[in-house]
Amino acid sequence: MGTDTVRADAADEAADRRREQRGWYFYDWACSVYSTSVLTVFLGPYLTSIAKHAADADGYVHPLGVPVRAGSFFAYSVSLSVIVAVLVMPLVGAAADRSGRKKPLLAAAAYTGAAATTAMFFLGGDRYLLGGVLLVVANAAQSVGTMLYNSYLPQIAPPEERDAVSSRGWAFGYAAGALVLVVNLVLYMGHDSFGLSESAAVRVCLASAGLWWGAFALIPLRRLRDRRSSAREAKEPTAPGMRQLAATVRDMRRHPLTLAFLLAYLIYNDGIQTVISQASVYGSEELGLGQSTLIAAVLLVQVLAVAGALALGRLARTHGAKRTILGSLVAWAVILAAGFLLPAGAPVWFFVLASGIGLVLGGSQALSRSLFSHLVPPGKEAEYFSAYEMSDRGMSWLGPLLFGLTYQLTGSYRDAIISLVAFFVIGFALLARVPVRRAISDAGNPVPERI
């Protein structure tokens, strides 16, 4: 009878864990639409057009009295949002770990971001400053929410399940991004038949991403549960932003192998983010491809990233997460070399390149997240994932800088794109040197059979 009770309890625990994991996937489903439709496709060109409409005769707008070239306003707003996120994430991460109440903080981040995105419906005319404020709020909120969401991974999945669970989360996000982007593109390209102006269609697309984010965030907020922190941790004060960041970094110095992984991730992820952000520039300026081709390529990447995330997750079960990530970095370098050789005016080959990016994109990101989750000391999940999220979002500036400088010095986007191979070569070398089994053990976690 005792054995039967133990088995029943284990089965109930496994069922509860599966239910919580399914709820966790839906946060990626909820917020990834913002990244795809708002940040990648619609907001940049639209906010830039509003800023240009509001500009003076010299092409400048003056937010808070500061002269800013209208064409740079979107980029500066994104940069400001990163600064805000870097200041807020360590605070929120430490508070989440010490209180054990991640879910209310996740709800606050999700609905702040969703509300700001929905309010983008009211952009128009010369309201560039409103657009900048909403972008800063939404982008920072997404960073904070993603950090809290990521920090649940080591709590809802035992070590042997994390690669698969992380990969499914990424797949859910890319699937949602592709689905909503298709609907948005139908609305945008056929706006006349829907009785909408082009501007109104864009504003509907922006607002729909916020509504989607808020609606589907209800699922993880219902299914995820908080874990109680120890009494000592709950009583520890949370320091102000920069002091808390410094305290987190000092604590991480006690785990140098975790820091070594973060350094490798910072470098190769900088390369990944630069490829994503500059691929459309390369396609339009160097290859002479039209806007419709570039949007179709973005959609293709989204669709194939679902399959790629799941496929690399399965490869990790056989070969381990570290080896699979290393293999994906080799694939990234090969993709860039192929991009360097692409002929101009050949959309078919650009789609082949986009297919390659899609297949490695989701998997390399998903497995990096799951591998890092093994390197986080118990009770420090949100705090350490704030550093991980800053590596993901706050430090991805060197790649675009190298890309821009290479183009400035050579006048060739082909030279600029091939220069990014360095990030994958260096990232590969640094990651290969990290003894992940010892890093996991040093962090105080059980070492999986295959990692």
C-alpha positions in Angstrom: 0.0 0.0 0.0 2.9 2.3 0.9 4.5 1.7 -2.5 1.2 2.4 -4.3 0.9 5.7 -2.4 4.4 6.7 -3.4 3.7 5.9 -7.0 0.4 7.8 -6.9 2.1 10.8 -5.4 4.9 10.7 -8.0 2.3 10.5 -10.8 0.4 13.4 -9.3 3.6 15.4 -9.0 4.6 14.6 -12.6 1.1 15.6 -13.8 1.3 18.9 -11.9 4.7 19.6 -13.4 3.5 18.9 -16.9 0.6 21.3 -16.4 2.9 24.0 -15.1 5.3 23.5 -18.0 2.4 23.8 -20.5 1.4 27.1 -18.9 5.0 28.3 -19.0 5.2 27.7 -22.8 2.3 30.1 -23.3 4.2 33.1 -22.0 6.5 32.8 -25.0 3.4 32.4 -27.1 2.0 35.6 -25.6 5.0 38.0 -25.8 6.9 36.9 -28.9 4.3 38.5 -31.1 5.6 41.9 -29.7 9.1 41.0 -30.9 8.1 39.9 -34.3 5.2 42.2 -35.4 6.0 45.3 -33.4 9.8 45.5 -33.0 11.0 43.6 -36.1 8.5 44.6 -38.8 6.1 47.5 -38.1 7.2 50.0 -35.4 10.6 51.0 -36.7 9.5 52.3 -40.1 6.2 53.8 -38.7 7.7 55.6 -35.8 10.5 57.0 -38.1 7.8 58.3 -40.5 6.0 60.0 -37.6 9.3 61.6 -36.4 10.1 62.8 -39.9 6.6 64.4 -40.1 7.3 66.2 -36.8 10.8 67.2 -37.8 12.0 70.8 -38.4 13.4 72.1 -41.6 16.8 70.5 -40.8 15.3 67.1 -40.2 15.6 67.2 -36.4 13.0 66.5 -33.6 13.6 67.9 -30.1 12.4 65.5 -27.4 12.9 67.3 -24.1 14.8 70.0 -25.9 17.5 67.7 -27.2 18.1 67.8 -31.0 17.8 64.3 -32.5 17.8 63.5 -36.2 14.4 62.0 -37.0 15.9 59.0 -38.7 17.7 58.1 -35.5 14.8 58.5 -33.1 13.7 54.8 -33.2 17.3 53.5 -32.6 17.8 55.9 -29.7 14.5 54.9 -28.2 15.5 51.2 -28.3 18.8 52.0 -26.7 17.1 53.9 -23.9 14.8 51.0 -23.3 17.8 48.7 -22.9 19.3 51.1 -20.3 16.1 51.2 -18.4 15.9 47.4 -18.5 19.5 47.0 -17.3 18.7 49.2 -14.3 15.4 47.5 -13.4 16.1 43.8 -14.0 18.6 43.2 -11.1 16.2 44.9 -8.7 13.2 42.8 -9.8 15.3 39.6 -10.0 16.6 40.0 -6.5 13.2 40.9 -5.1 11.7 37.8 -6.9 14.2 35.4 -5.4 14.0 36.9 -1.9 10.2 37.1 -1.7 9.5 33.9 -3.7 6.7 35.8 -5.4 7.7 35.8 -9.0 4.1 35.6 -10.4 2.9 39.1 -9.3 6.1 40.6 -10.7 5.6 38.7 -14.0 2.0 39.9 -14.1 3.1 43.5 -13.6 5.7 43.3 -16.3 3.4 41.5 -18.8 0.5 43.9 -18.4 2.7 47.0 -18.4 4.2 45.9 -21.7 0.9 44.8 -23.1 -0.8 48.1 -22.1 2.0 50.2 -23.7 1.9 48.1 -26.9 -1.9 48.4 -27.1 -1.7 52.2 -26.6 0.4 52.4 -29.8 -3.0 52.4 -31.6 -3.0 56.1 -30.7 0.2 56.9 -32.6 -0.2 59.2 -35.6 0.2 62.7 -36.8 3.3 64.1 -35.0 3.1 62.0 -31.8 6.6 60.7 -32.1 7.4 61.4 -28.4 4.4 59.3 -27.3 5.7 56.5 -29.6 9.2 56.8 -28.0 7.8 56.6 -24.5 5.6 53.6 -25.3 8.5 51.8 -27.0 10.8 52.3 -24.0 8.1 51.1 -21.6 7.1 48.1 -23.7 10.6 47.0 -24.5 11.8 47.3 -20.9 8.8 45.5 -19.6 9.3 42.7 -22.1 12.9 42.3 -20.9 11.9 42.2 -17.3 9.1 39.7 -18.0 11.3 37.5 -20.1 13.9 37.4 -17.3 11.2 36.3 -14.7 9.8 33.8 -17.2 13.2 32.3 -17.9 13.9 32.0 -14.2 11.0 29.5 -13.8 12.8 27.0 -16.0 15.0 25.3 -13.3 12.0 25.2 -11.0 9.5 23.6 -13.3 11.7 21.1 -15.1 14.2 18.6 -13.7 17.7 18.5 -15.3 16.9 15.8 -17.7 13.8 17.6 -19.1 15.2 21.2 -19.5 16.5 21.0 -23.0 13.2 19.7 -24.3 11.1 22.1 -22.2 13.2 25.2 -23.2 13.1 24.2 -26.9 9.3 23.8 -26.8 9.0 27.3 -25.2 11.0 28.8 -28.0 9.0 26.9 -30.6 5.7 28.2 -29.1 7.0 31.7 -29.4 8.1 31.4 -33.0 4.8 29.7 -33.9 2.8 32.6 -32.4 5.0 35.2 -34.1 4.5 33.5 -37.5 0.8 33.1 -37.0 0.1 36.7 -36.1 2.6 38.1 -38.6 0.6 36.3 -41.4 -2.6 37.9 -40.2 -1.0 41.3 -39.8 0.5 41.2 -43.3 -2.9 40.2 -44.8 -4.4 43.3 -43.0 -1.6 45.6 -44.0 -1.3 44.6 -47.7 -5.1 44.5 -48.2 -5.9 47.6 -46.0 -8.0 49.2 -48.7 -10.3 46.2 -48.9 -10.8 46.4 -45.1 -11.6 50.1 -45.4 -8.5 51.2 -43.6 -5.7 53.6 -44.5 -2.1 52.3 -44.4 -1.5 54.2 -41.2 -4.6 52.8 -39.5 -3.7 49.3 -40.6 -0.2 49.6 -39.0 -1.8 51.0 -35.8 -4.2 48.0 -35.7 -1.3 45.6 -36.1 0.6 47.3 -33.3 -2.3 47.3 -30.9 -3.3 43.7 -31.7 0.1 42.5 -30.5 -0.6 44.2 -27.1 -4.0 42.6 -26.9 -2.6 39.2 -27.8 0.2 39.6 -25.2 -2.3 40.5 -22.4 -4.9 37.8 -23.3 -2.5 34.8 -23.5 -0.4 35.9 -20.4 -3.4 34.8 -18.4 -2.6 31.2 -19.1 0.9 31.1 -17.5 -0.3 33.4 -14.7 -3.0 30.8 -13.8 -0.7 27.8 -14.0 2.7 28.9 -12.7 3.1 28.8 -9.0 5.3 30.7 -6.6 7.9 28.9 -4.4 8.5 30.1 -0.9 11.9 31.5 -0.1 13.6 30.9 3.2 12.9 33.3 6.0 16.4 34.6 5.9 16.3 35.4 2.2 12.9 37.0 2.6 14.2 39.5 5.2 17.3 40.5 3.2 16.8 44.0 1.7 17.0 44.6 -2.0 19.6 47.3 -2.9 19.1 50.1 -5.4 19.5 49.3 -9.1 23.2 49.7 -9.7 24.2 48.4 -6.3 22.1 45.4 -6.8 23.7 44.8 -10.1 27.1 45.0 -8.5 26.0 42.6 -5.8 24.8 40.1 -8.4 28.1 40.3 -10.3 30.1 39.9 -7.0 28.0 36.8 -6.2 28.6 35.4 -9.7 32.4 35.8 -9.2 32.1 32.9 -6.7 31.0 30.8 -9.7 33.7 31.6 -12.3 32.6 28.8 -14.6 29.1 30.2 -14.8 30.7 33.5 -15.6 32.8 31.8 -18.3 29.7 30.5 -19.9 28.0 33.9 -19.8 31.0 35.4 -21.5 30.9 32.9 -24.3 27.1 33.4 -24.7 27.5 37.2 -24.7 29.9 36.9 -27.7 28.1 34.4 -29.9 24.7 35.8 -29.0 25.9 39.2 -30.1 26.7 37.7 -33.5 23.2 36.0 -33.6 21.4 39.3 -32.8 23.5 41.2 -35.3 22.6 38.8 -38.1 18.9 39.1 -37.2 19.0 42.9 -37.1 21.2 43.5 -40.2 20.0 40.7 -42.5 17.3 43.0 -44.0 19.8 45.8 -44.6 22.1 43.3 -46.3 19.2 42.0 -48.4 17.9 45.4 -49.5 21.2 47.4 -49.9 23.6 44.7 -51.1 21.4 42.2 -52.8 18.8 44.7 -54.1 15.8 42.8 -52.8 12.3 44.4 -52.4 10.3 44.9 -49.2 7.9 42.1 -49.9 10.8 39.6 -50.3 12.3 40.7 -47.0 9.0 40.4 -45.1 8.5 36.9 -46.7 12.0 35.9 -45.5 11.2 37.1 -41.9 8.1 34.9 -42.0 10.1 32.0 -43.3 12.6 32.3 -40.5 9.7 32.4 -37.9 8.2 29.2 -39.3 11.4 27.2 -39.7 12.6 28.3 -36.2 9.8 26.2 -34.7 11.1 23.1 -36.4 14.7 24.1 -35.7 14.1 24.6 -32.0 12.4 21.2 -31.7 15.0 19.4 -33.9 18.0 20.8 -31.9 16.3 19.9 -28.7 16.1 16.3 -29.8 19.7 16.3 -30.9 20.7 17.5 -27.4 19.1 14.4 -25.9 21.6 12.3 -27.9 24.7 14.5 -28.1 24.2 16.9 -25.1 23.3 20.6 -25.1 26.9 21.8 -25.2 27.9 19.8 -28.2 24.7 20.7 -30.0 25.2 24.5 -29.3 28.8 24.1 -30.6 27.5 22.5 -33.8 25.0 25.3 -34.2 27.8 27.9 -34.0 29.6 26.1 -36.8 26.4 26.3 -38.8 26.1 30.0 -38.1 29.6 30.6 -39.5 28.8 28.5 -42.6 25.6 30.5 -43.1 27.5 33.8 -43.0 30.1 32.5 -45.5 27.2 31.5 -47.8 25.7 34.9 -47.3 28.9 36.5 -48.4 28.8 34.6 -51.7 25.1 35.2 -52.4 24.5 36.8 -55.9 22.6 40.1 -56.0 19.0 40.1 -57.3 18.4 36.4 -56.5 15.6 36.1 -54.0 15.6 32.3 -54.2 19.1 32.1 -52.7 18.1 34.6 -50.1 15.2 32.4 -49.0 17.7 29.5 -48.8 19.8 31.6 -46.5 16.8 32.6 -44.4 15.9 28.8 -44.1 19.3 28.1 -42.7 19.0 31.0 -40.2 15.6 29.7 -39.1 16.7 26.2 -38.5 19.6 27.1 -36.2 18.1 30.3 -34.6 15.6 28.8 -32.2 17.7 25.8 -31.2 20.9 27.7 -30.4 18.9 30.2 -28.2 16.7 27.5 -26.5 19.7 25.2 -25.6 21.7 28.2 -24.4 18.9 29.0 -21.9 18.5 25.4 -20.7 22.3 25.0 -20.3 22.6 28.2 -18.3 19.7 27.0 -16.0 22.0 24.2 -14.8 24.7 26.7 -13.9 22.5 28.8 -11.6 22.8 28.3 -7.8 19.5 27.2 -6.2 17.5 30.2 -4.9 19.3 32.7 -7.2 17.3 31.9 -10.4 15.7 35.3 -11.1 18.9 37.2 -10.0 21.2 35.2 -12.3 18.7 35.2 -15.2 18.7 39.0 -14.9 22.4 38.9 -15.8 21.6 36.4 -18.6 18.9 38.6 -20.0 21.3 41.6 -19.9 23.8 39.5 -21.9 20.9 38.7 -24.3 19.5 42.3 -24.7 21.7 44.8 -23.0 25.1 43.9 -24.4 24.4 43.2 -28.0 26.1 46.4 -29.3 29.5 45.2 -30.4 28.2 43.3 -33.4 26.3 46.2 -35.0 29.3 48.4 -34.3 31.7 46.0 -36.1 29.2 45.6 -38.9 28.9 49.4 -39.3 32.6 50.1 -39.0 33.5 47.4 -41.5 31.0 48.9 -44.0 32.4 52.4 -43.3 36.0 51.3 -43.9 35.4 49.0 -46.9 32.1 50.3 -48.5 31.0 46.7 -48.8 28.1 45.0 -47.0 29.6 41.7 -48.0 32.7 42.5 -46.0 30.5 43.7 -43.1 28.5 40.4 -43.0 31.6 38.1 -43.2 33.2 40.1 -40.4 30.5 38.6 -38.0 32.1 35.2 -38.3 34.5 36.3 -35.6 31.7 36.3 -33.0 30.9 32.6 -33.7 34.6 31.5 -33.8 35.4 33.2 -30.6 32.2 32.1 -28.9 32.9 28.5 -30.0 36.4 28.6 -28.6 35.2 30.1 -25.2 32.3 27.7 -24.9 34.4 24.7 -25.8 36.7 25.5 -22.8 33.9 25.5 -20.2 33.8 22.2 -18.3 30.0 22.2 -17.9 29.8 19.2 -15.7 32.1 20.8 -13.1 30.3 24.1 -13.5 27.0 22.5 -12.7 28.5 20.7 -9.7 30.2 23.9 -8.5 26.8 25.7 -8.7 25.3 23.1 -6.3 23.1 21.3 -8.8 22.8 17.7 -9.8 24.7 16.8 -13.0 22.5 15.3 -15.7 23.6 12.0 -17.4 24.0 13.8 -20.7 24.9 17.6 -20.9 
